[in-house]
Every structure is written in C-alpha cells, then in structure tokens.
Amino acid sequence: MKTLYFDHIRCPLHRYTFSLKAIREWAERTCEGRVFNLFAGETKLALDETRNDLNQAMPADHHLDALVFLREWKGEQFNTILLDPPYAYRKSMELYQRMVCSPFRQLKDTIPNCLAPGGLVITFGYHSIVMGRKRGFCLERLALFSHGGAIHDTIASAERFTPP
C-alpha cells in the first residue's frame, strides 16, 4: 500500500489562490521540474513555470483557452501541471470577468498528452480525486487549506502519472 501524505494548513481565502503565502509555499514545495500553470492568475511562482491565463491582463506566457492550449502544445512535456480553475460556474461569472474555463472532463482527458510519465498533476478545488486511476494517476498528497467560519475549505491533490 502506498503512503498518502496529508497537510492541514489554516489560511485566509483569496480569489487568487497563489497570492496566499501558505498555499504558494506549499505549491512551490510540491511541484517538480518544469511546471505548467494552466490557470495562472496574477501570482508568479518561484519555479520553472510556463504560465497560461485566458485573461489578457494577467502576467502569462500564453493567453489561450486551457483546452486549446493542451490540444495544441507541441513542446516538451511538463513534469508538473497545476490546475487551479475557478471552482464553480458562479465564481467564473462573479470574480473572473465572466470567463468560463473549458469543460473540466475534457481537460483531464487531454492532460496526459502534455505530462511526462512520472509527472504530477496538482489540482486546487473542492474535490480530492481529480485525474483518477482510469487515466493512469495515483493520489500521493492531499492538502486541506482551512479558511475558517462558513467558508469552504480548499482541497489540493497531487496525483502521480503512472501510465501502463
């Protein structure tokens, strides 16, 4: 049986996840090698990071729909892919200038084409299993970021790509 690592961290909530020091530092410790930040937002990480954000105002290398980017990427595979999309349709409408991210299932099906074998997908949201065994992933680490009060916790999952 594999060991599952768990971190519990208390921190406030902010619409740009990585602007919070505790979350940013956890992500920087957990990422490996070349990192692709698919929904980058405003905070640059202290990593070898390629950044994509649909919003032209964000500091990013690319400003494409996430699914379009993944389908068109012809470069070297990444060692880590960060997924931090708006967690809900309502949040997209209220907080992100009505920008709606690609269908998440299609993103998950396309990610393995851009990820090196043995690579990680780190997802931030309300779910602990994102990529799943059927796509060749094994959950290695969970982090629960408790924001306090009646605010939903943020769950981060790190899943290792182990294709057959």
C-alpha positions, 0 to 999 in steps of 0.5 A: 500500500502506498503512503498518502501524505496529508497537510492541514494548513489554516489560511485566509481565502483569496480569489487568487489562490497563489497570492496566499503565502501558505498555499504558494509555499506549499505549491512551490514545495510540491511541484517538480521540474518544469511546471505548467500553470494552466490557470495562472492568475496574477501570482508568479511562482518561484519555479520553472513555470510556463504560465497560461491565463485566458485573461489578457491582463494577467502576467502569462506566457500564453493567453489561450483557452486551457483546452486549446492550449493542451490540444495544441502544445507541441513542446516538451512535456511538463513534469508538473501541471497545476490546475487551479480553475475557478471552482464553480460556474458562479465564481467564473461569472462573479470574480473572473470577468465572466470567463468560463474555463473549458469543460473540466472532463475534457481537460483531464482527458487531454492532460496526459498528452502534455505530462511526462510519465512520472509527472504530477498533476496538482489540482486546487478545488473542492474535490480530492480525486481529480485525474483518477486511476482510469487515466493512469494517476495515483493520489500521493498528497492531499492538502486541506487549506482551512479558511475558517467560519462558513467558508469552504475549505480548499482541497489540493491533490497531487496525483502521480502519472503512472501510465501502463 
